[in-house]
Structures are given as structure tokens and as C-alpha cells.
Amino acid sequence: MRAVVQRVAGAEVRVAGELKGSIGPGLLVYLGVAPEDSEGDAEWLAEKIAGLRIFEDGEGKMNLSVRENAESSGIVPAVLAVSQFTLMGDARKGRRPSWTGAAAPEPAAALYRHFIERIRQRGLTCETGEFRASMMVSSVNAGPVTILLDTKDL
């Protein structure tokens, strides 16, 4: 699984103009699933993301997780998870990316849901987009802070 994790001041996702998910300060997570990914990959990624210390403490150092930042700020710890198969694209050859690195829709949807469940089990609010829909995502990247994670780089 691959994830692009962005620390945001706020983010939302819409499908056909309808709001599907929205968060204030927290993490925007774009998630891609490969054919060989498993529930273990989703669990590792959820644990890693929930614990990433990329929020600033009182001294301005990136020392707080999303939950710790929320607790110190009096806000709800939140994640907006958006499925994005294009993270699995391969554009090394030619001009048109290859999508063979992306899982088929059914297993990808199941792992996306499993990731969301694992994030929620860690006490975080998790808003979502709509799997397989054309989505419009708006965000205000805070920092900016953007982290790339790939379970195959373990």
C-alpha cells in the first residue's frame, strides 16, 4: 500500500458537488492499493499514520501525533482518507502511466475499508471519499508537510 499523508488545516472531498467528507486540522491521506497488499499492510499503515509525529509542540518542533495535537488544541483528532489508485501508476516508460500496479477494485475497496476501520480503532475520526468515484478534493496543506509511505519499503 502507498499513502501520501499531508498535515492539513482543513480538507474536504466532494462527489458530483455533494460533500462526502470534511475535516478541520488533521491528516489528509491518499491511499493506493497494490495487488499483493494484505490486511497486515493496512494495519501497519494505520498504526504508522496514527502515530506520525508531524505536528508541532509548544516549542515549534514536530513532536506530536494527530491525536496529541488535537488533545493539546482542544479539537477532534481527524483523518480524511481518500482512495487513489493512481498512486500505484508507473510512468517510467512512455507518456501514458501503466496501472498494472493497482489492485482490482473489489480487493482494493476491502483493504481501503479495513484501513479506515483501523484508523477509527485508534480513536481518530475518519472521514472518507467515495471509492471509485471521480472526486474533487480541497485542502489547505499546513507547513507544508507531506510524507510518503509505502508498505513495500519495509
C-alpha positions as a printed NumPy array, in Angstrom:
array([[  0.   ,   0.   ,   0.   ],
       [  1.103,   3.529,  -0.657],
       [ -0.008,   6.618,   1.168],
       [  0.581,  10.305,   0.711],
       [ -0.007,  11.896,   4.113],
       [ -0.483,  15.645,   4.357],
       [ -0.798,  17.701,   7.503],
       [ -3.734,  19.996,   6.807],
       [ -5.504,  22.947,   8.379],
       [ -8.644,  21.524,   6.748],
       [ -9.736,  19.307,   3.87 ],
       [-12.882,  18.131,   2.134],
       [-13.914,  15.766,  -0.624],
       [-16.932,  16.131,  -2.93 ],
       [-18.525,  13.821,  -5.478],
       [-20.78 ,  15.41 ,  -8.114],
       [-20.89 ,  18.555,  -5.967],
       [-22.039,  16.665,  -2.838],
       [-19.88 ,  16.866,   0.262],
       [-18.751,  13.337,   1.231],
       [-16.177,  14.061,   3.927],
       [-14.669,  17.049,   5.685],
       [-12.139,  17.645,   8.474],
       [-10.584,  20.585,  10.254],
       [ -6.955,  20.345,  11.357],
       [ -5.643,  16.805,  10.877],
       [ -4.323,  14.487,   8.191],
       [ -5.359,  14.076,   4.57 ],
       [ -4.378,  10.561,   3.445],
       [ -4.389,   9.494,  -0.199],
       [ -4.304,   5.694,  -0.281],
       [ -3.313,   3.341,  -3.112],
       [ -3.574,  -0.46 ,  -3.002],
       [ -1.384,  -2.962,  -4.885],
       [ -2.498,  -6.497,  -5.886],
       [ -0.184,  -8.131,  -3.327],
       [ -1.316,  -5.961,  -0.385],
       [ -2.958,  -7.555,   2.646],
       [ -4.828,  -6.608,   5.803],
       [ -1.435,  -6.58 ,   7.507],
       [ -0.321,  -3.77 ,   5.187],
       [ -3.457,  -1.768,   6.035],
       [ -2.913,  -2.316,   9.757],
       [  0.768,  -1.308,   9.61 ],
       [ -0.099,   1.811,   7.628],
       [ -2.917,   2.824,  10.006],
       [ -0.619,   2.381,  13.013],
       [  2.186,   4.356,  11.341],
       [ -0.087,   7.215,  10.262],
       [ -1.872,   7.474,  13.616],
       [  1.489,   7.734,  15.369],
       [  3.372,  10.025,  12.966],
       [  4.806,  12.901,  14.961],
       [  4.404,  15.649,  12.369],
       [  2.525,  18.276,  14.386],
       [  4.394,  20.998,  16.233],
       [  4.623,  21.069,  20.004],
       [  4.808,  24.227,  22.125],
       [  8.46 ,  24.677,  21.136],
       [  7.776,  24.503,  17.41 ],
       [  9.268,  21.008,  16.965],
       [  7.44 ,  18.285,  15.058],
       [  6.843,  16.15 ,  18.114],
       [  3.082,  15.436,  18.244],
       [  0.869,  12.845,  16.566],
       [ -2.516,  13.831,  15.164],
       [ -4.195,  12.703,  18.417],
       [ -1.694,  14.516,  20.658],
       [ -2.044,  17.681,  18.586],
       [ -5.83 ,  17.524,  18.818],
       [ -5.748,  16.979,  22.584],
       [ -3.396,  19.918,  23.119],
       [ -5.519,  22.133,  20.835],
       [ -8.945,  21.009,  22.083],
       [-10.028,  19.734,  18.649],
       [-11.184,  16.371,  17.321],
       [ -8.316,  14.195,  16.004],
       [ -9.242,  13.683,  12.352],
       [ -8.17 ,  11.912,   9.192],
       [ -9.672,  12.27 ,   5.717],
       [ -8.921,   9.049,   3.785],
       [ -9.25 ,   9.233,   0.002],
       [ -8.728,   6.195,  -2.233],
       [ -6.387,   6.961,  -5.11 ],
       [ -5.394,   4.126,  -7.423],
       [ -3.176,   6.496,  -9.416],
       [ -0.593,   6.294,  -6.614],
       [  0.164,   2.835,  -7.991],
       [  0.798,   4.154, -11.517],
       [  4.102,   3.574, -13.27 ],
       [  5.189,   6.38 , -15.602],
       [  8.803,   5.324, -16.115],
       [  8.234,   4.335, -19.759],
       [  6.421,   6.364, -22.381],
       [  3.97 ,   9.123, -21.586],
       [  0.92 ,   7.163, -20.506],
       [  1.141,   5.693, -16.982],
       [  0.583,   1.967, -16.548],
       [ -1.995,   0.995, -13.934],
       [ -0.99 ,  -2.671, -13.621],
       [  0.438,  -1.914, -10.171],
       [ -3.04 ,  -1.134,  -8.812],
       [ -5.219,  -3.809,  -7.216],
       [ -8.554,  -4.809,  -8.758],
       [-11.479,  -2.758,  -7.408],
       [-13.025,  -5.369,  -5.085],
       [ -9.903,  -6.273,  -3.065],
       [ -8.771,  -2.637,  -3.11 ],
       [-12.119,  -1.487,  -1.674],
       [-11.923,  -4.126,   1.062],
       [ -8.426,  -3.003,   2.109],
       [ -9.435,   0.671,   1.943],
       [-12.334,  -0.102,   4.324],
       [-10.005,  -2.131,   6.571],
       [ -7.584,   0.809,   6.754],
       [-10.441,   3.155,   7.724],
       [-11.628,   0.753,  10.444],
       [ -8.094,   0.539,  11.864],
       [ -7.741,   4.326,  11.924],
       [-11.055,   4.603,  13.8  ],
       [ -9.989,   1.88 ,  16.253],
       [ -7.104,   4.147,  17.212],
       [ -9.566,   6.775,  18.431],
       [ -9.419,   9.018,  15.386],
       [-12.352,  10.406,  13.449],
       [-12.01 ,   9.196,   9.859],
       [-13.953,  10.865,   7.097],
       [-13.819,   9.366,   3.599],
       [-14.343,   9.982,  -0.042],
       [-16.269,   7.562,  -2.248],
       [-14.391,   4.579,  -3.609],
       [-14.166,   4.518,  -7.452],
       [-15.836,   7.923,  -7.784],
       [-14.424,  10.97 ,  -9.519],
       [-13.731,  13.216,  -6.537],
       [-12.871,  16.847,  -6.005],
       [-10.515,  17.189,  -3.035],
       [ -9.761,  20.565,  -1.481],
       [ -7.199,  21.052,   1.229],
       [ -5.032,  23.6  ,   2.949],
       [ -1.667,  21.93 ,   3.498],
       [ -0.202,  23.129,   6.805],
       [  3.542,  23.565,   6.798],
       [  3.538,  22.287,   4.127],
       [  4.148,  18.792,   5.487],
       [  3.806,  15.838,   3.128],
       [  5.036,  12.316,   3.928],
       [  5.209,   9.365,   1.521],
       [  4.73 ,   5.872,   2.958],
       [  4.93 ,   2.524,   1.162],
       [  4.473,  -0.792,   2.944],
       [  6.775,  -2.438,   0.396],
       [  9.686,  -0.325,   1.621],
       [  9.707,  -2.148,   4.964]])
